[in-house]
Every structure is written in structure tokens, then in C-alpha cells.
């Protein structure tokens, strides 16, 4: 099965610095796998972010999470953002619906190294 994440696209993306360091990675989720992710994404019936596992999801979504947790992706993020993430925990949240107040640019908590 084809990988879900295009790590080469992530590697090729330029780090932008305004208004903060960030990446935009067109095609990061491979077009051929978007339907799989959509099918297996958790059916969330409330607004806000919820931890993965609160709502059931399918195997393609598990595959996505495994790739996002993987060494290859972590290595690219470490290089792009000049970080050492060795031994650092990873947390995933999912969202099913947005409120008008969601999506505004904001700083995360001081304990988050990268979001």
C-alpha cells in the first residue's frame, strides 16, 4: 500500500518565518489516499479538539497516525525547525466541526515544542 504522507514534499517545503516559523506542504497527504483517510476518520459529533481514541476510527487513520509518529517524519521536522525531539511525547487531537471562534492564529502552551 502507498504511504499516506509524502515525506519528500515535506523535505522540499521551505520554512517560512512570518508571523512565526511554519511550513505549508501542498500534497503532504497523497491524493490517492485522501479517500481512505476520509472513510476512516473518526465521526466526531461535537466541536472542539478531542484526543485521538475518544471516537472510533478505522485502519487507514491508524496508518496515518503511525506515519506521523514515525522516525522519518520526526527527523524532517527536527531538521526543518532545528530541534531535538528525541524522547519527546507526541500528542494528536482531532476535530469534527469548527466554531466561528476556531482557527485563529495563537501561541500554544509553553510546554508544546512544535505544533
Number of C-alpha atoms within 10 A of each C-alpha: 4 8 13 22 19 17 18 12 16 20 16 10 16 13 16 11 9 7 7 10 11 16 15 12 17 11 12 15 17 15 12 11 16 12 12 16 20 13 14 15 20 19 13 17 10 12 12 15 15 15 11 16 11 11 13 11 17 14 13 19 18 15 15 18 14 11 17 16 15 11 12 11 17 17 15 16 18 14 11 18 13 9 14 13 14 10 6 9 9 11 10 13 11 16 17 14 12 12 9 6 7 11 8 7 8 6 9 10 7 6 6 12 12 13 9
